[in-house]
Amino acid sequence: MNETTNQPDEKKERIPAMQSLLDNPFLLLFIGVAMPTVFYLMWGIMEIVTIPVAP
């Protein structure tokens, strides 16, 4: 018998979640655009909140 043939009772190898995330270029693009946007928005809101009120 040839061991290289696929047997029906063989379990498929499960792909780790991090590998499937890193294999998706559109998801990486979205994360690369969304994360800096969120951080800059938070930074801008913090700057506006810290401006002292004019007398």
SVG drawing of the C-alpha trace seen along z (x, -y; Angstrom):
<svg xmlns="http://www.w3.org/2000/svg" viewBox="-15 -85 19 87">
<polyline fill="none" stroke="black" stroke-width="0.4" points="0.0,0.0 1.1,-3.5 1.1,-5.8 1.1,-9.0 -2.5,-8.5 -5.2,-10.3 -7.2,-8.0 -10.8,-9.0 -10.3,-8.4 -7.4,-10.9 -8.1,-14.0 -7.6,-17.3 -5.0,-19.5 -6.5,-22.5 -5.2,-25.9 -4.3,-28.1 -6.4,-31.3 -3.3,-33.6 -2.1,-31.9 -5.4,-32.4 -5.5,-36.0 -2.0,-36.7 -2.8,-34.9 -5.6,-37.3 -4.1,-40.5 -7.4,-42.4 -7.9,-41.9 -4.3,-43.0 -5.0,-46.1 -8.1,-46.9 -6.4,-46.5 -3.4,-48.6 -5.7,-51.5 -8.3,-51.2 -5.9,-51.0 -4.0,-54.2 -7.3,-56.0 -8.7,-54.9 -5.6,-55.9 -5.4,-59.3 -9.1,-60.0 -8.5,-59.0 -5.4,-61.3 -7.4,-64.2 -10.3,-63.8 -7.9,-63.7 -6.2,-66.9 -9.5,-68.7 -10.7,-67.6 -7.4,-68.9 -7.8,-72.4 -8.6,-74.8 -11.9,-76.7 -11.5,-80.4 -12.5,-82.8"/>
</svg>
